[in-house]
Amino acid sequence: MTASPAPTSQLDLGGITLTYVPDGEFRAEPGVAYPHGHEDVLTDGLDVLDDDGMLVLSVGAILVTTHDRRVLVDTGIGDRTIPLVRPGADRDAYMRGGMLLENLRALGVHPEDVDAVLLTHLHADHVGWIGDESAGTVPTFPNAEYWVSDDEWEAWADGDGADAVGPRPHELALIATRRRVLTDGCEPVDGVVAVATAGHTPGHVAFAVRGSSGRALVVGDALHCPAEVLHPDLVWVGDHDPAGAVATRRAITERVGDGAEVLVGPHFPDAVFRRYRPTAAVPLTEFAP
């Protein structure tokens, strides 16, 4: 079966709901995405490739809804396309967005309704809707605070926007005006706890979400593809600290290994909500409430 970017989908944890809100898609050549070996991605029966053999990743945000809060985990890439030109690639790779606000409106959520943005990290496909580049310091979400770890902020805060996959100057400027500090174990929103998951970037953070009837772990880019749960030693081309990223993936695999916690992979194709079942033929299966 051919993989596709994941659609809008919801997970009710009891008093707190997670909604995957699509913004666009990400296509990458497997051998470039995993420069130290990608064969495991192709041999486990996982549907992660398109008809052209390109790795399919979703791009979007997770909307966290409680009785009185509307919170986004990351903000997608924005209304743009970023070509990913890598040495040795012979097919076009790219990240593309533009649908996040439209998909939020379809859910009855307007930009002013969002009161916090929790940032797993500051790569371009996670901060793209912070603000419109042409509008300068006008925020997309005018009532939101921006939560990011100190290590992540310090790694990018002096950037000039020249890194195609890093944050742009206007995004950093907007975050700086309302930044709150994420620390391991802090609870920026009731029921949502920050989990340090450095490796992909210096201060990457995942979020453990607990409701009255279920638990979930939003992993950001600690995991890009379902194959990385089955094979946590896979190294993604963009990992800042490959050894640290592998250690983080191993820890996540162990954490979700009993199947009690739903794995939320915003880059996963087809279904971002998954449950790890080590006894199944394909351990990652679509989660059905």
BELSULFEN-V290235 format. One record per backbone hydrogen bond with DSSP energy under -0.5 kcal/mol. NH is the residue of the N-H (numbers start at 1). CO is the residue of the C=O. If there is no record, write none. Layout:
BEGIN
nh:NH co:CO
nh:NH co:CO
END
This chain:
BEGIN
nh:3 co:49
nh:7 co:270
nh:9 co:20
nh:11 co:18
nh:13 co:11
nh:13 co:16
nh:17 co:65
nh:18 co:11
nh:19 co:63
nh:20 co:9
nh:21 co:19
nh:21 co:61
nh:22 co:20
nh:23 co:59
nh:24 co:59
nh:25 co:96
nh:26 co:57
nh:27 co:94
nh:28 co:55
nh:30 co:53
nh:32 co:29
nh:33 co:29
nh:34 co:30
nh:35 co:32
nh:37 co:34
nh:41 co:38
nh:42 co:38
nh:42 co:39
nh:43 co:39
nh:44 co:40
nh:48 co:46
nh:50 co:54
nh:53 co:50
nh:55 co:28
nh:56 co:48
nh:57 co:26
nh:57 co:55
nh:58 co:267
nh:59 co:24
nh:61 co:21
nh:62 co:73
nh:63 co:19
nh:63 co:61
nh:64 co:62
nh:64 co:71
nh:65 co:17
nh:65 co:63
nh:66 co:69
nh:71 co:64
nh:72 co:116
nh:73 co:62
nh:74 co:72
nh:74 co:118
nh:75 co:126
nh:76 co:60
nh:80 co:78
nh:82 co:95
nh:83 co:81
nh:84 co:93
nh:85 co:83
nh:86 co:84
nh:89 co:86
nh:94 co:27
nh:95 co:82
nh:96 co:25
nh:97 co:80
nh:99 co:23
nh:103 co:99
nh:104 co:100
nh:105 co:101
nh:106 co:102
nh:107 co:103
nh:107 co:104
nh:108 co:105
nh:109 co:104
nh:110 co:108
nh:113 co:110
nh:114 co:110
nh:114 co:111
nh:115 co:70
nh:115 co:113
nh:116 co:70
nh:117 co:145
nh:118 co:72
nh:119 co:117
nh:119 co:147
nh:120 co:118
nh:124 co:165
nh:126 co:123
nh:127 co:123
nh:127 co:124
nh:128 co:76
nh:128 co:124
nh:130 co:127
nh:132 co:138
nh:135 co:132
nh:136 co:133
nh:138 co:135
nh:139 co:137
nh:140 co:130
nh:141 co:130
nh:142 co:140
nh:144 co:141
nh:145 co:115
nh:146 co:178
nh:147 co:117
nh:147 co:145
nh:148 co:146
nh:148 co:180
nh:150 co:182
nh:153 co:149
nh:154 co:150
nh:155 co:151
nh:156 co:152
nh:156 co:153
nh:157 co:153
nh:159 co:156
nh:164 co:162
nh:166 co:163
nh:171 co:168
nh:172 co:168
nh:173 co:169
nh:174 co:170
nh:175 co:171
nh:176 co:172
nh:177 co:173
nh:178 co:174
nh:178 co:175
nh:179 co:176
nh:180 co:146
nh:182 co:148
nh:182 co:180
nh:185 co:194
nh:186 co:183
nh:189 co:192
nh:192 co:189
nh:193 co:208
nh:194 co:186
nh:195 co:206
nh:197 co:204
nh:199 co:201
nh:200 co:197
nh:204 co:201
nh:205 co:120
nh:206 co:195
nh:207 co:218
nh:208 co:193
nh:209 co:207
nh:209 co:216
nh:210 co:191
nh:211 co:214
nh:212 co:14
nh:213 co:13
nh:214 co:13
nh:215 co:260
nh:216 co:209
nh:217 co:262
nh:218 co:207
nh:219 co:217
nh:219 co:264
nh:222 co:219
nh:228 co:225
nh:229 co:226
nh:230 co:226
nh:231 co:227
nh:234 co:231
nh:236 co:234
nh:237 co:33
nh:239 co:236
nh:240 co:200
nh:241 co:199
nh:245 co:241
nh:246 co:242
nh:247 co:243
nh:248 co:244
nh:249 co:245
nh:250 co:246
nh:251 co:247
nh:252 co:248
nh:253 co:249
nh:254 co:250
nh:255 co:251
nh:256 co:252
nh:257 co:254
nh:259 co:256
nh:262 co:215
nh:262 co:260
nh:263 co:274
nh:264 co:217
nh:264 co:262
nh:265 co:263
nh:265 co:272
nh:266 co:264
nh:268 co:265
nh:270 co:4
nh:271 co:269
nh:274 co:263
nh:274 co:272
nh:275 co:285
nh:277 co:275
nh:277 co:283
nh:278 co:257
nh:280 co:277
nh:283 co:281
nh:285 co:275
nh:285 co:283
nh:287 co:273
nh:289 co:287
END
